[in-house]
Structures are given as C-alpha cells and as structure tokens.
Amino acid sequence: MVIILSDNNTQGRRHKLVEYANGPSLEEINGTVEVPKGKGFVKTLFAYSGPGALVAVGYMDPGNWSTSITGGQNFQYLLISVILMSSLIAMLLQYMAAKLGIVSQMDLAQAIRARTSKSLGIVLWLLTELAIMATDIAEVIGAAIALYLLFHIPLVVSVFITVFDVLLLLLLTKIGFRKIEAIVVCLIFVILFVFVYQVALSNPSWVDILKGFVPTTKTFANSPSIGSQTPLTGALGIIGATVMPHNLYLHSAVSQTRKIDHDNDEEVAQAVKFSAWDSNIQLSLAFIVNSLLLIMGVAVFKTGTVKDPSFFGLFQALSDTSTLSNGLLAEVARSGVLSILFAVALLASGQNSTITGTLTGQVIMEGFVNLRMPLWLRRLVTRLISVIPVLICVILTSGKSEIAEHEALNTLMNNSQVFLAFALPFSMLPLLMLTDSNAEMGEKFKNTVWIKVLGWVSVLSLTWLNIIGLPAQIEGFFGDKASATELVVADYIAYSLIIGILILLVWTVYELYKGNKAFASKTSVAEGK
C-alpha cells in the first residue's frame, strides 16, 4: 500500500490563492461518499455510480461531434467500427485508471510524480495542461456557437460569456459532489435523448449499421479522398476526439471519492468491481451517443448535402428540408425543433466538459507540481487563455463571409486536437506500467495476463496511430490549399515533434521503470524487517 504524506500546515494556509498541496487526490471530496455494506447489487452499484459519468462526458464533448458526423457523411457506416474499437479501448484504460486510484490511493499524476524526477514531472504537467487547454478550446467554440444559435448573441460576446461559466462552477462547489454527479448524468441524458429522437425519425438502415461495426481493410485506407478526408484521417480524427489523456487522470482521482477501508482487501475489491461497472455503463452511453452522431451524418442528411461540417452548417442543415433524408424529418424540421434540440445538446455538452476539465486541472497541478488553487480561479485562468485563440479567429474573420468564419472556427477546433494526440501516450504508458506492477498494485490487484496483453496492444496501437496521423494534423494548420513549401514545413514540424515524443517517452518509461524498481526494493526490505 502506498502511503501519502500530507502537509500539516495546509489547513492554516487555505486563504492563499496558490498553496502547497501534497495530500490525498482532490482532498476536499476524497472518501466523502458513503457506500452501503451488505446490500444488494443494484443498491451498491447506485452508490458507486457517478465518477463514470464525469469521465464519459469527455468522450462526447464538442470535439467528437464534427468528426463523427463528417465521417458518416463521407464514408457512410464504414467508420462506426472505429467508434466501437475506441470505446472498448477506453473502457479498458478507464478501468485501469480507476483501479490505480482505488488500490494505490494516488491519482495517475501523483503516481507518476512519485516514481520520476521533479524535472520530468514539470514537463509532463505542462504537456497535460496544454492538452486540457486544447480541449477547452473546443468547449469554448461549442458553447459560444450554441449561445449564438439559440439566442442570436454575437459570437464575440458569446465567447466572453463562456468565461462566466466560472460562476456555475462556484455554485456547483457549494452543493456537494454527489449532486454534481447527478447533474452531469442528467445532461448526458439530454444529449442522448436529442440524438435518439433525431435518428429515430430518420429511420436508418440497421442492417448496414450492424455491418459497419465489423472493421475491414477499407477502414484505415488512404483512399478514397472525400472533402480532403480519407478513411484513415477520418478514423484518426475519431480516435483523437474519443480517447483523451485527461480522462485517465480524472478517473484515477474521482474513483477515490467513495469511503472504504483500504486495509480490507474485500472492500477494495468491491470498489474496483463496482467502479468498473459504473465506468462501463457510462462509457456505453457515450458509445451510443457517438454512434448516433455518425448515423446522423448518414441517415439524417442526404449524402453530400452538408457542405459546411461546422456546428453552424449542421444547425442550418437540420432546418433545411432539402438536406434531410425523408419526409417525416423534413416535416419536423420546418418547426425548427431539430435544429434547436441540436443547439441545446451542444450547450449541454460544453457545460458538462467545463466541470470535468476543471477538476482534472486541479488533479494534475496537485499531482505533478504539488500546487493547489481554488477551482474558480483555475477555471478563470484556463478559460481566459483558451478564449484568446478563439477571439483572434473570430476577429480576423469578422470582415469575411459567414462561411469563411465558420470554416476558420471549425479548423481551429480540429487543429486544437493535435495536443491530445501529442499528450495521450504520456498518460497511457505510465498507467499501464503502474497497474502491471506488483509493487504498486500488489499480487491481488495487478493486471491479469489478459488485461496486460489487451492493454499493451491497445496502448501501442493508439500511440502508433496518433504518431502516424500527426503529419496530416500539422498539415491541417495550413488549410486545404497548402503550397508544396508549406507541406514540407508541416512535415518538418511533424517529424520533429515525433522525434520529441519518442525521446520524451523513453525518458518517461526509463524513470518509471527505475523508480518502480527502487520502490519494490524498499518494500522488500521493509517486509523483510
């Protein structure tokens, strides 16, 4: 069992905006939720349900929407198998993240920092902060566009309004963590209802959908190219938007909110078991939402009719009877219900991600660099930083056509996902190494052979796909009509980044291996005494 040192002076310094933190993960809520003992499966599952929902929202945030719908428009149901594979890998990774938190009583950031040097901890902290901010950019764009579409608030004003969601966060911190979990679950069901309703009206071909769940060689092919997208780039976009690094840090922290006796292996095993159930149920809902998004692209719209894949274009297409695939949809679209529901779901998605992104930011700051700041201040700082590129994008395109403005925002959102691909291996590989370790997890809780094999195959596959997809993502910064010189520059940047990723990965793996061996040696000596 890992012992966490706490700072006895922390309570006396709570008035400071930034303070030292070396206690339990998310200390204010750690071990605060009571769980029943000796109750039935359903009651026990209900008590453990909630953390999985906080994690699942990251798998259905605004960054997922465009990739899934556009993938459906361009390649029919071909890429729905990628959504299935990504979701299964996500379930495996999130299970390991929750298990790490429950068994070791450390979140992923704390566990990495405890086994590596201070300098590497700072590098990994900055890298993960950039990934969170990249996700925040998608949330800013999604929320601002939703406000514009629903209330006709000018985009610049809408962007500034998103900053004030810090007030919502302040309110949520006062009502208790269990209620926050309930609100998140309610918002998930709002999103789910919207897309179930729209897809049900479209009457898709369920036989074709079932066939699409079986991957083929065409799934990751480099041809055909439709709208500057190939099946490979579409698949990489879905993977990049689905499996996000910050979710692993978050789950390893919020899984510790349940109050259990860590000296009782049976209680620890029960917590791991029901946390896995909670996570898999919620991620199954996220899988359904992402599948519905892709099905929308195929069945709701006529093939090739959505020329503008941005949120603006999708909103307009849902109210344009000429783009919709059947008469019933067109009839409902005339009332404006379809487009309004789409914008409501977009706003709900952005607000959900606001809650989880802020909690994750606190987890990694405390875990990697032992610093804490109030949630509202952290949210304000990261949101203001994330707003800057969005505002620049809006201002630079304000004098151009609406389509140019929409395309610029959509490109910014897609390009922001580059940092997610860059940061993902640095959470997955340490997670796998730590949960494979007997020293960290003990013989009872370390990964079984099958989990270990599936874990390594998943992690190495995702890392490889993200690395080979990086050149195309960097080229995306130069637009669809990039010159030969710009493409050379993009490839130079991409391959330099790939070399940097590999060097940093080797450094991380080496320090984790060395730190874990030292910890195992100390544990053996202590047990021998």
Salt bridges, closest charged atoms under 4 A:
ASP7 OD2 - ARG13 NH2 2.57
GLU19 OE2 - ARG14 NE 3.68
GLU19 OE2 - ARG372 NH1 3.11
GLU27 OE1 - ARG372 NH2 3.11
GLU28 OE2 - ARG372 NE 3.80
GLU34 OE2 - LYS259 NZ 3.43
GLU129 OE1 - ARG378 NH2 2.57
ASP136 OD1 - ARG379 NH2 3.15
ASP136 OD1 - ARG383 NH2 3.02
GLU139 OE1 - ARG379 NH2 3.67
GLU139 OE1 - ARG383 NH2 3.77
ASP165 OD2 - ARG379 NH2 3.63
ASP165 OD2 - ARG383 NH1 3.26
GLU181 OE1 - ARG178 NH1 2.86
GLU181 OE2 - ARG258 NH1 2.92
ASP308 OD2 - HIS406 ND1 3.35
GLU331 OE1 - ARG334 NH1 2.92
GLU366 OE2 - ARG372 NE 3.04
GLU440 OE2 - ARG115 NE 2.48
GLU443 OE1 - LYS446 NZ 3.76
